[in-house]
């Protein structure tokens, strides 16, 4: 009889560590989602590759003709702020309110 009062022949199960997926399993998943993965990769590559450089080239029409710091020194930094703010809002809203499964 066991010290805890259990029956004879009862084995305690110990949780096994989850094994990482094999390479063939990973390739199988990638084959299934290849079109979506390529689309995500393309969007992020273009966004990260073009956004900072192109945004820094944008100038205000009122630059130098106005004494306001908004149109001179703050124009590009605020452009980055707006992009990142609305990127964050879009990600947050899409996570909180997912599309219905029927779409």
MOPAC internal coordinates of N, CA, C and O (Angstrom, degrees):
PM7 1SCF
backbone

  N    0.0000 0     0.00 0     0.00 0    0    0    0
  C    1.4515 1     0.00 0     0.00 0    1    0    0
  C    1.5126 1   108.34 1     0.00 0    2    1    0
  O    1.2310 1   119.91 1   -35.36 1    3    2    1
  N    1.3354 1   117.78 1   144.64 1    3    2    1
  C    1.4601 1   120.42 1  -178.19 1    5    3    2
  C    1.5222 1   110.00 1   -81.93 1    6    5    3
  O    1.2310 1   120.15 1   -23.44 1    7    6    5
  N    1.3312 1   117.31 1   156.56 1    7    6    5
  C    1.4587 1   120.15 1  -178.38 1    9    7    6
  C    1.5233 1   113.25 1   -62.32 1   10    9    7
  O    1.2310 1   119.57 1   157.51 1   11   10    9
  N    1.3236 1   118.43 1   -22.49 1   11   10    9
  C    1.4595 1   120.71 1  -179.21 1   13   11   10
  C    1.5148 1   112.02 1   -93.32 1   14   13   11
  O    1.2310 1   120.35 1  -172.29 1   15   14   13
  N    1.2737 1   116.94 1     7.71 1   15   14   13
  C    1.4537 1   119.32 1   176.86 1   17   15   14
  C    1.5120 1   113.48 1    83.97 1   18   17   15
  O    1.2310 1   118.83 1  -165.59 1   19   18   17
  N    1.3147 1   119.84 1    14.41 1   19   18   17
  C    1.4524 1   121.91 1  -179.97 1   21   19   18
  C    1.5084 1   110.93 1   -81.49 1   22   21   19
  O    1.2310 1   119.99 1   -10.44 1   23   22   21
  N    1.2993 1   117.62 1   169.56 1   23   22   21
  C    1.4481 1   122.58 1  -179.49 1   25   23   22
  C    1.5185 1   111.62 1   -76.07 1   26   25   23
  O    1.2310 1   121.76 1   -14.51 1   27   26   25
  N    1.3061 1   114.25 1   165.49 1   27   26   25
  C    1.4598 1   120.19 1   177.94 1   29   27   26
  C    1.5222 1   109.49 1   -69.95 1   30   29   27
  O    1.2310 1   120.93 1   -34.28 1   31   30   29
  N    1.3004 1   115.83 1   145.72 1   31   30   29
  C    1.4502 1   120.95 1   174.94 1   33   31   30
  C    1.5207 1   114.92 1    76.02 1   34   33   31
  O    1.2310 1   119.57 1  -172.60 1   35   34   33
  N    1.3144 1   118.43 1     7.40 1   35   34   33
  C    1.4682 1   121.06 1   178.29 1   37   35   34
  C    1.5216 1   108.54 1   -84.92 1   38   37   35
  O    1.2310 1   120.77 1   -56.70 1   39   38   37
  N    1.3052 1   116.13 1   123.30 1   39   38   37
  C    1.4564 1   119.81 1   179.56 1   41   39   38
  C    1.5205 1   108.86 1   -99.80 1   42   41   39
  O    1.2310 1   121.64 1   -42.38 1   43   42   41
  N    1.3126 1   114.46 1   137.62 1   43   42   41
  C    1.4667 1   118.69 1   176.39 1   45   43   42
  C    1.5215 1   107.85 1   -83.60 1   46   45   43
  O    1.2310 1   121.05 1   -46.69 1   47   46   45
  N    1.2994 1   115.59 1   133.31 1   47   46   45
  C    1.4593 1   118.25 1   179.58 1   49   47   46
  C    1.5149 1   108.91 1   -90.50 1   50   49   47
  O    1.2310 1   121.58 1   -48.84 1   51   50   49
  N    1.2990 1   114.58 1   131.16 1   51   50   49
  C    1.4604 1   119.96 1   176.31 1   53   51   50
  C    1.5144 1   107.25 1  -102.48 1   54   53   51
  O    1.2310 1   120.21 1   -44.91 1   55   54   53
  N    1.3263 1   117.20 1   135.09 1   55   54   53
  C    1.4604 1   118.55 1  -179.30 1   57   55   54
  C    1.5222 1   110.50 1   -64.68 1   58   57   55
  O    1.2310 1   121.34 1   -47.65 1   59   58   57
  N    1.3100 1   115.04 1   132.35 1   59   58   57
  C    1.4599 1   120.22 1   178.13 1   61   59   58
  C    1.5177 1   108.76 1   -91.01 1   62   61   59
  O    1.2310 1   121.22 1   -33.80 1   63   62   61
  N    1.3187 1   115.27 1   146.20 1   63   62   61
  C    1.4621 1   119.93 1   177.32 1   65   63   62
  C    1.5248 1   108.66 1   -67.85 1   66   65   63
  O    1.2310 1   120.65 1   -41.13 1   67   66   65
  N    1.3058 1   116.37 1   138.87 1   67   66   65
  C    1.4539 1   120.77 1   178.61 1   69   67   66
  C    1.5268 1   108.94 1   -67.42 1   70   69   67
  O    1.2310 1   121.17 1   -49.20 1   71   70   69
  N    1.3000 1   115.36 1   130.80 1   71   70   69
  C    1.4554 1   119.97 1   179.31 1   73   71   70
  C    1.5187 1   109.31 1   -83.13 1   74   73   71
  O    1.2310 1   120.11 1   -36.81 1   75   74   73
  N    1.3212 1   117.39 1   143.19 1   75   74   73
  C    1.4663 1   118.91 1   176.01 1   77   75   74
  C    1.5302 1   109.53 1   -66.87 1   78   77   75
  O    1.2310 1   120.25 1   -27.20 1   79   78   77
  N    1.3204 1   117.13 1   152.80 1   79   78   77
  C    1.4661 1   119.06 1  -179.06 1   81   79   78
  C    1.5312 1   110.41 1   -65.03 1   82   81   79
  O    1.2310 1   121.05 1   -30.45 1   83   82   81
  N    1.3104 1   115.59 1   149.55 1   83   82   81
  C    1.4605 1   119.69 1   177.79 1   85   83   82
  C    1.5244 1   109.60 1   -74.56 1   86   85   83
  O    1.2310 1   121.17 1   -14.72 1   87   86   85
  N    1.3032 1   115.37 1   165.28 1   87   86   85
  C    1.4682 1   120.83 1  -178.90 1   89   87   86
  C    1.5266 1   110.86 1   -61.95 1   90   89   87
  O    1.2310 1   120.58 1   141.01 1   91   90   89
  N    1.3313 1   116.49 1   -38.99 1   91   90   89
  C    1.4621 1   119.38 1  -179.72 1   93   91   90
  C    1.5374 1   111.15 1   -67.47 1   94   93   91
  O    1.2310 1   120.10 1   146.89 1   95   94   93
  N    1.3392 1   117.41 1   -33.11 1   95   94   93
  C    1.4650 1   120.31 1   176.62 1   97   95   94
  C    1.5295 1   110.65 1   -67.22 1   98   97   95
  O    1.2310 1   120.81 1   139.26 1   99   98   97
  N    1.3281 1   116.06 1   -40.74 1   99   98   97
  C    1.4680 1   120.49 1   178.61 1  101   99   98
  C    1.5198 1   109.68 1   -64.18 1  102  101   99
  O    1.2310 1   120.08 1   136.17 1  103  102  101
  N    1.3381 1   117.45 1   -43.83 1  103  102  101
  C    1.4653 1   120.43 1   178.36 1  105  103  102
  C    1.5247 1   111.53 1   -63.30 1  106  105  103
  O    1.2310 1   120.33 1   144.56 1  107  106  105
  N    1.3177 1   116.98 1   -35.44 1  107  106  105
  C    1.4605 1   120.53 1   177.74 1  109  107  106
  C    1.5180 1   111.78 1   -63.61 1  110  109  107
  O    1.2310 1   120.66 1   136.61 1  111  110  109
  N    1.3282 1   116.34 1   -43.39 1  111  110  109
  C    1.4663 1   120.74 1   178.23 1  113  111  110
  C    1.5257 1   110.17 1   -66.05 1  114  113  111
  O    1.2310 1   120.49 1   135.40 1  115  114  113
  N    1.3316 1   116.68 1   -44.60 1  115  114  113
  C    1.4687 1   119.82 1   179.69 1  117  115  114
  C    1.5269 1   111.48 1   -62.18 1  118  117  115
  O    1.2310 1   120.45 1   144.22 1  119  118  117
  N    1.3300 1   116.75 1   -35.78 1  119  118  117
  C    1.4595 1   119.75 1   176.48 1  121  119  118
  C    1.5220 1   111.86 1   -64.67 1  122  121  119
  O    1.2310 1   120.72 1   145.79 1  123  122  121
  N    1.3214 1   116.23 1   -34.21 1  123  122  121
  C    1.4600 1   120.91 1  -179.64 1  125  123  122
  C    1.5270 1   111.70 1   -72.13 1  126  125  123
  O    1.2310 1   120.34 1   143.33 1  127  126  125
  N    1.3222 1   116.96 1   -36.67 1  127  126  125
  C    1.4798 1   120.19 1  -174.65 1  129  127  126
  C    1.5195 1   112.68 1  -108.67 1  130  129  127
  O    1.2310 1   119.91 1  -158.68 1  131  130  129
  N    1.3379 1   117.77 1    21.32 1  131  130  129
  C    1.4622 1   120.04 1  -172.06 1  133  131  130
  C    1.5329 1   113.71 1   -58.58 1  134  133  131
  O    1.2310 1   119.65 1   139.28 1  135  134  133
  N    1.3203 1   118.27 1   -40.72 1  135  134  133
  C    1.4668 1   119.87 1  -178.21 1  137  135  134
  C    1.5354 1   111.19 1   -67.32 1  138  137  135
  O    1.2310 1   120.36 1   136.60 1  139  138  137
  N    1.3157 1   116.92 1   -43.40 1  139  138  137
  C    1.4593 1   120.50 1   177.74 1  141  139  138
  C    1.5266 1   110.35 1   -65.50 1  142  141  139
  O    1.2310 1   120.09 1   139.03 1  143  142  141
  N    1.3298 1   117.44 1   -40.97 1  143  142  141
  C    1.4577 1   120.92 1  -179.43 1  145  143  142
  C    1.5196 1   111.27 1   -64.54 1  146  145  143
  O    1.2310 1   119.94 1   139.29 1  147  146  145
  N    1.3210 1   117.72 1   -40.71 1  147  146  145
  C    1.4700 1   121.14 1   177.98 1  149  147  146
  C    1.5258 1   109.60 1   -64.63 1  150  149  147
  O    1.2310 1   120.11 1   138.90 1  151  150  149
  N    1.3319 1   117.39 1   -41.10 1  151  150  149
  C    1.4622 1   120.38 1   178.63 1  153  151  150
  C    1.5167 1   112.48 1   -62.82 1  154  153  151
  O    1.2310 1   120.33 1   135.25 1  155  154  153
  N    1.3251 1   116.98 1   -44.75 1  155  154  153
  C    1.4651 1   120.78 1   178.58 1  157  155  154
  C    1.5223 1   109.96 1   -64.19 1  158  157  155
  O    1.2310 1   119.98 1   135.21 1  159  158  157
  N    1.3295 1   117.64 1   -44.79 1  159  158  157
  C    1.4629 1   121.14 1   179.03 1  161  159  158
  C    1.5291 1   110.50 1   -59.50 1  162  161  159
  O    1.2310 1   120.18 1   135.60 1  163  162  161
  N    1.3390 1   117.27 1   -44.40 1  163  162  161
  C    1.4594 1   121.17 1  -178.43 1  165  163  162
  C    1.5280 1   111.57 1   -63.42 1  166  165  163
  O    1.2310 1   120.37 1   133.68 1  167  166  165
  N    1.3376 1   116.90 1   -46.32 1  167  166  165
  C    1.4650 1   120.33 1  -179.36 1  169  167  166
  C    1.5257 1   111.00 1   -61.36 1  170  169  167
  O    1.2310 1   120.20 1   133.28 1  171  170  169
  N    1.3370 1   117.23 1   -46.72 1  171  170  169
  C    1.4540 1   119.52 1  -179.57 1  173  171  170
  C    1.5286 1   111.90 1   -66.83 1  174  173  171
  O    1.2310 1   119.68 1   141.24 1  175  174  173
  N    1.3171 1   118.22 1   -38.76 1  175  174  173
  C    1.4623 1   121.14 1   179.33 1  177  175  174
  C    1.5235 1   110.98 1   -63.41 1  178  177  175
  O    1.2310 1   120.39 1   133.10 1  179  178  177
  N    1.3160 1   116.86 1   -46.90 1  179  178  177
  C    1.4663 1   120.16 1   179.44 1  181  179  178
  C    1.5248 1   110.33 1   -65.17 1  182  181  179
  O    1.2310 1   120.47 1   136.22 1  183  182  181
  N    1.3357 1   116.71 1   -43.78 1  183  182  181
  C    1.4574 1   119.95 1  -178.91 1  185  183  182
  C    1.5253 1   111.35 1   -62.05 1  186  185  183
  O    1.2310 1   120.24 1   130.27 1  187  186  185
  N    1.3257 1   117.15 1   -49.73 1  187  186  185
  C    1.4651 1   120.44 1  -178.06 1  189  187  186
  C    1.5190 1   111.06 1   -70.93 1  190  189  187
  O    1.2310 1   120.21 1   147.20 1  191  190  189
  N    1.3264 1   117.20 1   -32.80 1  191  190  189
  C    1.4618 1   120.45 1  -178.12 1  193  191  190
  C    1.5126 1   114.07 1   -76.96 1  194  193  191
  O    1.2310 1   119.81 1   143.92 1  195  194  193
  N    1.3076 1   117.97 1   -36.08 1  195  194  193
  C    1.4637 1   120.72 1  -174.33 1  197  195  194
  C    1.5159 1   114.74 1  -102.15 1  198  197  195
  O    1.2310 1   120.03 1   145.40 1  199  198  197
  N    1.3077 1   117.55 1   -34.60 1  199  198  197
  C    1.4678 1   119.94 1  -171.99 1  201  199  198
  C    1.5292 1   114.37 1   -56.01 1  202  201  199
  O    1.2310 1   118.42 1   126.39 1  203  202  201
  N    1.3350 1   120.62 1   -53.61 1  203  202  201
  C    1.4736 1   118.19 1  -175.80 1  205  203  202
  C    1.5265 1   113.11 1   -63.41 1  206  205  203
  O    1.2310 1   120.58 1   137.06 1  207  206  205
  N    1.3251 1   116.49 1   -42.94 1  207  206  205
  C    1.4675 1   119.58 1  -177.87 1  209  207  206
  C    1.5184 1   112.88 1   -67.13 1  210  209  207
  O    1.2310 1   120.63 1   135.06 1  211  210  209
  N    1.3274 1   116.40 1   -44.94 1  211  210  209
  C    1.4622 1   119.40 1  -179.26 1  213  211  210
  C    1.5241 1   111.55 1   -70.52 1  214  213  211
  O    1.2310 1   119.93 1   142.71 1  215  214  213
  N    1.3053 1   117.74 1   -37.29 1  215  214  213
  C    1.4571 1   120.40 1   179.81 1  217  215  214
  C    1.5213 1   111.17 1   -65.19 1  218  217  215
  O    1.2310 1   120.09 1   143.30 1  219  218  217
  N    1.3080 1   117.44 1   -36.70 1  219  218  217
  C    1.4657 1   119.74 1  -179.19 1  221  219  218
  C    1.5251 1   111.86 1   -70.31 1  222  221  219
  O    1.2310 1   120.06 1   161.37 1  223  222  221
  N    1.3379 1   117.50 1   -18.63 1  223  222  221
  C    1.4660 1   120.49 1   178.41 1  225  223  222
  C    1.5267 1   112.96 1   -85.45 1  226  225  223
  O    1.2310 1   119.82 1   166.11 1  227  226  225
  N    1.3282 1   117.95 1   -13.89 1  227  226  225
  C    1.4590 1   121.42 1  -179.00 1  229  227  226
  C    1.5313 1   108.80 1   -73.39 1  230  229  227
  O    1.2310 1   120.97 1   -49.06 1  231  230  229
  N    1.3098 1   115.74 1   130.94 1  231  230  229
  C    1.4677 1   120.07 1   178.06 1  233  231  230
  C    1.5292 1   109.19 1  -123.43 1  234  233  231
  O    1.2310 1   121.45 1   -25.35 1  235  234  233
  N    1.2959 1   114.83 1   154.65 1  235  234  233
  C    1.4500 1   120.64 1   179.04 1  237  235  234
  C    1.5258 1   109.83 1   -76.38 1  238  237  235
  O    1.2310 1   120.32 1   -34.59 1  239  238  237
  N    1.3359 1   116.99 1   145.41 1  239  238  237
  C    1.4587 1   120.13 1   175.43 1  241  239  238
  C    1.5193 1   110.63 1   -67.48 1  242  241  239
  O    1.2310 1   120.52 1   155.50 1  243  242  241
  N    1.3273 1   116.62 1   -24.50 1  243  242  241
  C    1.4598 1   120.85 1  -178.25 1  245  243  242
  C    1.5313 1   112.21 1   -95.55 1  246  245  243
  O    1.2310 1   120.11 1  -171.47 1  247  246  245
  N    1.3168 1   117.40 1     8.53 1  247  246  245
  C    1.4577 1   120.92 1  -177.77 1  249  247  246
  C    1.5242 1   110.67 1   -59.95 1  250  249  247
  O    1.2310 1   120.93 1   -44.45 1  251  250  249
  N    1.2882 1   115.83 1   135.55 1  251  250  249
  C    1.4701 1   125.73 1   177.84 1  253  251  250
  C    1.5267 1   113.63 1    69.25 1  254  253  251
  O    1.2310 1   119.21 1   162.24 1  255  254  253
  N    1.3288 1   119.12 1   -17.76 1  255  254  253
  C    1.4596 1   119.35 1   176.50 1  257  255  254
  C    1.5178 1   110.21 1   -91.77 1  258  257  255
  O    1.2310 1   120.53 1   175.18 1  259  258  257
  N    1.3021 1   116.59 1    -4.82 1  259  258  257
  C    1.4506 1   121.88 1   180.00 1  261  259  258
  C    1.5177 1   108.87 1  -122.08 1  262  261  259
  O    1.2310 1   120.97 1   -32.93 1  263  262  261
  N    1.3126 1   115.76 1   147.07 1  263  262  261
  C    1.4615 1   119.65 1   177.35 1  265  263  262
  C    1.5261 1   111.24 1   -87.43 1  266  265  263
  O    1.2310 1   120.54 1   178.24 1  267  266  265
  N    1.3247 1   116.58 1    -1.76 1  267  266  265
  C    1.4565 1   120.83 1  -178.03 1  269  267  266
  C    1.5305 1   110.47 1   -72.99 1  270  269  267
  O    1.2310 1   120.85 1   -46.15 1  271  270  269
  N    1.3328 1   115.98 1   133.85 1  271  270  269
  C    1.4629 1   120.97 1   177.76 1  273  271  270
  C    1.5265 1   110.69 1   -66.10 1  274  273  271
  O    1.2310 1   120.18 1   154.11 1  275  274  273
  N    1.3232 1   117.27 1   -25.89 1  275  274  273
  C    1.4636 1   120.89 1  -179.61 1  277  275  274
  C    1.5235 1   110.23 1   -59.48 1  278  277  275
  O    1.2310 1   119.73 1   136.55 1  279  278  277
  N    1.3172 1   118.12 1   -43.45 1  279  278  277
  C    1.4645 1   121.16 1  -176.82 1  281  279  278
  C    1.5226 1   112.97 1   -84.36 1  282  281  279
  O    1.2310 1   119.68 1   167.43 1  283  282  281
  N    1.3010 1   118.22 1   -12.57 1  283  282  281
  C    1.4579 1   120.20 1  -177.26 1  285  283  282
  C    1.5274 1   111.75 1  -108.45 1  286  285  283
  O    1.2310 1   119.58 1   102.00 1  287  286  285
  N    1.3112 1   118.40 1   -78.00 1  287  286  285
  C    1.4648 1   121.34 1  -173.44 1  289  287  286
  C    1.5254 1   113.78 1   -80.16 1  290  289  287
  O    1.2310 1   119.56 1   152.75 1  291  290  289
  N    1.3166 1   118.44 1   -27.25 1  291  290  289
  C    1.4576 1   120.66 1  -172.20 1  293  291  290
  C    1.5223 1   115.08 1   -98.34 1  294  293  291
  O    1.2310 1   119.69 1   177.24 1  295  294  293
  N    1.3154 1   118.19 1    -2.76 1  295  294  293
  C    1.4542 1   120.76 1  -173.21 1  297  295  294
  C    1.5363 1   112.17 1   -61.11 1  298  297  295
  O    1.2310 1   119.84 1   126.28 1  299  298  297
  N    1.3135 1   117.91 1   -53.72 1  299  298  297
  C    1.4687 1   121.24 1  -178.49 1  301  299  298
  C    1.5297 1   111.50 1   -68.40 1  302  301  299
  O    1.2310 1   118.66 1   132.67 1  303  302  301
  N    1.3496 1   120.17 1   -47.33 1  303  302  301
  C    1.4696 1   118.22 1   178.31 1  305  303  302
  C    1.5270 1   113.21 1   -58.80 1  306  305  303
  O    1.2310 1   120.13 1   143.36 1  307  306  305
  N    1.3346 1   117.36 1   -36.64 1  307  306  305
  C    1.4647 1   118.99 1   177.89 1  309  307  306
  C    1.5272 1   111.51 1   -70.34 1  310  309  307
  O    1.2310 1   120.14 1   150.30 1  311  310  309
  N    1.3216 1   117.34 1   -29.70 1  311  310  309
  C    1.4689 1   120.25 1   174.29 1  313  311  310
  C    1.5255 1   110.58 1   -62.59 1  314  313  311
  O    1.2310 1   120.69 1   135.26 1  315  314  313
  N    1.3337 1   116.29 1   -44.74 1  315  314  313
  C    1.4612 1   120.26 1   176.27 1  317  315  314
  C    1.5280 1   110.64 1   -63.15 1  318  317  315
  O    1.2310 1   120.41 1   138.24 1  319  318  317
  N    1.3198 1   116.83 1   -41.76 1  319  318  317
  C    1.4657 1   120.58 1   179.77 1  321  319  318
  C    1.5234 1   111.03 1   -61.18 1  322  321  319
  O    1.2310 1   120.27 1   133.29 1  323  322  321
  N    1.3388 1   117.09 1   -46.71 1  323  322  321
  C    1.4656 1   120.55 1  -179.70 1  325  323  322
  C    1.5164 1   110.98 1   -61.07 1  326  325  323
  O    1.2310 1   120.49 1   135.26 1  327  326  325
  N    1.3458 1   116.67 1   -44.74 1  327  326  325
  C    1.4599 1   119.74 1  -179.52 1  329  327  326
  C    1.5185 1   110.28 1   -59.66 1  330  329  327
  O    1.2310 1   120.36 1   129.95 1  331  330  329
  N    1.3245 1   116.91 1   -50.05 1  331  330  329
  C    1.4619 1   120.78 1  -176.60 1  333  331  330
  C    1.5248 1   111.95 1   -68.33 1  334  333  331
  O    1.2310 1   119.74 1   144.48 1  335  334  333
  N    1.3236 1   118.10 1   -35.52 1  335  334  333
  C    1.4532 1   121.45 1   178.22 1  337  335  334
  C    1.5299 1   110.57 1   -63.41 1  338  337  335
  O    1.2310 1   120.48 1   131.21 1  339  338  337
  N    1.3303 1   116.69 1   -48.79 1  339  338  337
  C    1.4575 1   119.25 1  -178.33 1  341  339  338
  C    1.5263 1   111.90 1   -73.75 1  342  341  339
  O    1.2310 1   119.76 1   152.84 1  343  342  341
  N    1.3198 1   118.07 1   -27.16 1  343  342  341
  C    1.4623 1   121.00 1   171.64 1  345  343  342
  C    1.5246 1   109.63 1   -62.45 1  346  345  343
  O    1.2310 1   120.64 1   133.82 1  347  346  345
  N    1.3204 1   116.38 1   -46.18 1  347  346  345
  C    1.4650 1   121.45 1   178.38 1  349  347  346
  C    1.5234 1   111.36 1   -62.46 1  350  349  347
  O    1.2310 1   120.29 1   134.83 1  351  350  349
  N    1.3384 1   117.04 1   -45.17 1  351  350  349
  C    1.4682 1   120.78 1   179.67 1  353  351  350
  C    1.5268 1   110.05 1   -61.59 1  354  353  351
  O    1.2310 1   119.93 1   136.64 1  355  354  353
  N    1.3232 1   117.75 1   -43.36 1  355  354  353
  C    1.4589 1   121.13 1   179.88 1  357  355  354
  C    1.5146 1   112.10 1   -62.70 1  358  357  355
  O    1.2310 1   120.19 1   137.85 1  359  358  357
  N    1.3209 1   117.24 1   -42.15 1  359  358  357
  C    1.4632 1   120.25 1   179.15 1  361  359  358
  C    1.5258 1   110.86 1   -67.73 1  362  361  359
  O    1.2310 1   120.45 1   140.46 1  363  362  361
  N    1.3230 1   116.74 1   -39.54 1  363  362  361
  C    1.4608 1   120.49 1  -178.85 1  365  363  362
  C    1.5309 1   110.70 1   -67.43 1  366  365  363
  O    1.2310 1   120.35 1   133.86 1  367  366  365
  N    1.3098 1   116.94 1   -46.14 1  367  366  365
  C    1.4641 1   120.64 1  -178.72 1  369  367  366
  C    1.5257 1   110.56 1   -65.32 1  370  369  367
  O    1.2310 1   119.96 1   138.26 1  371  370  369
  N    1.3275 1   117.68 1   -41.74 1  371  370  369
  C    1.4609 1   119.08 1  -179.49 1  373  371  370
  C    1.5184 1   111.97 1   -67.35 1  374  373  371
  O    1.2310 1   120.01 1   151.60 1  375  374  373
  N    1.3290 1   117.59 1   -28.40 1  375  374  373
  C    1.4531 1   119.67 1   176.01 1  377  375  374
  C    1.5208 1   112.82 1   -76.34 1  378  377  375
  O    1.2310 1   120.80 1   147.19 1  379  378  377
  N    1.3254 1   116.07 1   -32.81 1  379  378  377
  C    1.4581 1   120.18 1  -178.24 1  381  379  378
  C    1.5268 1   112.39 1   -81.46 1  382  381  379
  O    1.2310 1   120.47 1   145.02 1  383  382  381
  N    1.3147 1   116.70 1   -34.98 1  383  382  381
  C    1.4574 1   122.09 1  -177.81 1  385  383  382
  C    1.5369 1   110.13 1  -122.92 1  386  385  383
  O    1.2310 1   119.96 1  -101.99 1  387  386  385
  N    1.3297 1   117.68 1    78.01 1  387  386  385
  C    1.4732 1   119.34 1  -178.79 1  389  387  386
  C    1.5171 1   111.33 1   -68.78 1  390  389  387
  O    1.2310 1   121.35 1   -22.46 1  391  390  389
  N    1.3295 1   115.02 1   157.54 1  391  390  389
  C    1.4656 1   120.21 1   177.79 1  393  391  390
  C    1.5188 1   110.18 1   -67.65 1  394  393  391
  O    1.2310 1   120.08 1   -30.47 1  395  394  393
  N    1.3093 1   117.45 1   149.53 1  395  394  393
  C    1.4725 1   119.16 1   176.99 1  397  395  394
  C    1.5221 1   110.71 1   -64.64 1  398  397  395
  O    1.2310 1   120.65 1   -28.17 1  399  398  397
  N    1.3157 1   116.36 1   151.83 1  399  398  397
  C    1.4647 1   121.44 1  -178.15 1  401  399  398
  C    1.5263 1   113.00 1   -65.74 1  402  401  399
  O    1.2310 1   120.11 1   161.14 1  403  402  401
  N    1.3298 1   117.40 1   -18.86 1  403  402  401
  C    1.4634 1   120.34 1  -177.57 1  405  403  402
  C    1.5177 1   112.84 1   -75.55 1  406  405  403
  O    1.2310 1   119.57 1   170.11 1  407  406  405
  N    1.3255 1   118.43 1    -9.89 1  407  406  405
  C    1.4688 1   119.38 1   179.70 1  409  407  406
  C    1.4635 1   110.20 1   -82.70 1  410  409  407
  O    1.2310 1   120.10 1   180.00 1  411  410  409

